[in-house]
Amino acid sequence: MSDRVWNEPRFRKANPDWRLGMPFVYVGMTGLDPDLRFDKHKAGIQANRFVFDYGLRLLPQLYEVYNPMPYEAAKDMEVELAIGLREAGYGVWQA
């Protein structure tokens, strides 16, 4: 996501340990191809506001290893990935 997301108080509150220079990312799960889902976010179709307003591109290196995955495992992995990225200093929004 764009650096401008840091100006959002809710985003800053959710990321008190963000490290300067680390990326801002959205973590979500979908049954769709990630490119298609990102396009839908950007088009405002069932969009997360932060992705709609600040999304720039996908970072396949962060998620390709997990795809495909059964639904229940994906629900757990979404949470675990967001926690792991925050611990690594990323700014993360998870819906």
Backbone torsions as a table, in degrees:
resi	resn	phi	psi	omega
1	MET	NA	159.6	178.7
2	SER	-63.6	149.3	175.8
3	ASP	-57.9	-23.6	-178.5
4	ARG	-61.9	-20.2	179.5
5	VAL	-61.6	-23.9	-179.5
6	TRP	-64.6	-19.4	177.4
7	ASN	-76.6	-6.9	179.3
8	GLU	-85.4	117.2	-178.8
9	PRO	-56.2	-39.8	179.8
10	ARG	-64.2	-37.5	179.5
11	PHE	-67.6	-44.8	178.8
12	ARG	-61.7	-42.2	-179.7
13	LYS	-62.6	-34.9	-179.6
14	ALA	-76.7	-9.6	-174.8
15	ASN	-134.2	59.4	-176.4
16	PRO	-66.5	-20.3	-177.3
17	ASP	-105.3	17.0	177.8
18	TRP	-58.8	137.6	-179.8
19	ARG	-102.8	130.7	179.0
20	LEU	-49.5	130.6	179.2
21	GLY	95.0	-14.0	179.0
22	MET	-83.6	151.2	-177.3
23	PRO	-69.5	160.6	170.7
24	PHE	-104.2	128.8	-175.3
25	VAL	-136.0	157.3	171.9
26	TYR	-109.1	134.5	176.8
27	VAL	-117.7	123.1	178.2
28	GLY	-148.7	174.7	176.9
29	MET	-126.6	152.0	-179.2
30	THR	-154.6	152.8	172.1
31	GLY	-89.1	-4.3	-179.5
32	LEU	-91.2	166.4	170.1
33	ASP	-60.5	133.3	-177.5
34	PRO	-54.9	-36.9	178.0
35	ASP	-62.5	-43.4	179.0
36	LEU	-65.2	-41.8	-179.4
37	ARG	-64.8	-41.0	177.4
38	PHE	-61.3	-44.4	177.6
39	ASP	-58.8	-38.8	178.0
40	LYS	-65.6	-43.0	175.5
41	HIS	-55.0	-49.7	-175.7
42	LYS	-67.5	-24.6	177.8
43	ALA	-87.2	-3.8	179.8
44	GLY	83.9	14.2	-179.7
45	ILE	-93.2	111.6	-175.4
46	GLN	46.5	48.2	-171.0
47	ALA	-91.7	142.5	166.3
48	ASN	-78.5	133.4	-174.9
49	ARG	-59.2	-40.2	-179.1
50	PHE	-66.0	-39.0	177.6
51	VAL	-69.7	-43.0	179.1
52	PHE	-58.1	-47.6	-175.8
53	ASP	-80.5	-34.2	-168.7
54	TYR	-125.0	-5.4	-178.4
55	GLY	-63.9	133.9	-179.8
56	LEU	-112.6	-46.1	-174.7
57	ARG	-166.8	166.9	174.2
58	LEU	-84.5	154.9	174.6
59	LEU	-120.6	77.6	-174.6
60	PRO	-54.6	-29.2	-179.0
61	GLN	-62.5	-18.2	179.7
62	LEU	-89.4	-17.8	-174.1
63	TYR	-130.9	-17.6	-174.1
64	GLU	-57.6	-34.6	-178.0
65	VAL	-63.7	-22.0	-176.6
66	TYR	-92.9	-8.9	-173.9
67	ASN	-101.4	142.7	-9.8
68	PRO	-80.4	166.3	-176.5
69	MET	-149.4	141.8	176.3
70	PRO	-62.3	154.1	-174.0
71	TYR	-54.2	-50.5	-176.7
72	GLU	-63.2	-40.6	177.9
73	ALA	-66.3	-37.0	179.6
74	ALA	-65.4	-37.7	177.2
75	LYS	-59.5	-45.2	179.4
76	ASP	-68.9	-41.7	-177.4
77	MET	-65.6	-34.5	178.3
78	GLU	-57.2	-46.5	-179.8
79	VAL	-67.0	-46.7	-178.2
80	GLU	-62.8	-40.8	179.8
81	LEU	-65.3	-43.5	179.2
82	ALA	-61.2	-44.0	179.0
83	ILE	-62.3	-46.1	-179.3
84	GLY	-62.2	-40.9	178.8
85	LEU	-67.2	-40.8	176.6
86	ARG	-61.4	-43.2	179.5
87	GLU	-62.8	-27.5	178.4
88	ALA	-84.7	-0.2	176.4
89	GLY	100.1	-0.5	177.1
90	TYR	-67.8	154.4	166.9
91	GLY	-92.4	121.1	-171.1
92	VAL	-125.1	134.3	166.9
93	TRP	-114.7	126.0	178.3
94	GLN	-123.1	125.0	-178.0
95	ALA	-77.1	NA	NA
